[in-house]
Amino acid sequence: MPNIGIPELLIVLAVAILILGPRRIPAAIRSIGGGLRGFKEEIGSGKRRGSGGTRFEQGAPAKPVRNKDLTFLPTWFR
């Protein structure tokens, strides 16, 4: 596995500043952190529950979603 050092992190930071701009970087970091926090909570709740899987409530089956605005796709893919 390759090592990630200071030069690589600086390159990633420079690319992030170029793409997002300095004003949107804090919001992007908060969003990523919130997503990781939620992921950890869900993983942790599965361990506490001890079921080893996700529990689904029984209800009406989901209706398939058909988007009428898929004209750019081939007809066999719609």
N, C-alpha and C positions, 0 to 999 in steps of 0.2 A: 504494500500500500504506500503510495507516495506521501511524502511529508509536505505539509503546508506551512510555509514559513512567513516571515514578515514581508518579503518582497511580493509574494503571491497575494497576501491579504491587501497590500497597498494597491495592487493592480485591480483587484475585485472592487475595492472602495472607489478607485478612480472611475471605473466603468459604471458603477452604480450612480455616482455623481453626474456623469455624462448623460445617462439614460433618464434618471428620475429628477435630477436637479436637487440642489441643496434644501429646498423647502419641503419636498415630499419624502425625503429619506426617513425622518423620524416617524412619520405616519406609516410608512412601509414596514419599518422595523417593529412598530407596535402591532401591526396587523400580523406579521409573521410570528411574533411572540405570543399573541393571543391564540393563534391557531395551534402552535406547539403546546401551549398550556392546556387547551381543550383536548388535544390528542392525548396528552399525558393523563388527564383526568379520566378520559374514557378507558384508557388502558388500565389505569389503576382501579376503576370501578369494576372491570371484568375480573380482576384478581380478587378483589374483596368479595365479590358475589360468589366466586368459586364455581360458576356454571361452565366456564370455558367457552361460552359462545354468547351470541346476542339473542336477547329475548324479543320476540315480535308479538304484538297484539293481534289477535284474530279479528278480522273485520271484513268489510266488502273488498273484493279484489280490485286492484288499481286498474283504472282505465288507461289504455295506451294513448300516448300523446302523439297527435298527428299535426305536424306543422305544414300548413298549406304553402308556405313561402320557401320551399326547397327547390326552386326552379333551376338552381345552378347544379344540382346533383343529377346523375343519370337516372333514368326511370326505373332501372332494376334496383337502385339503391334506396328509393323512396319508400 
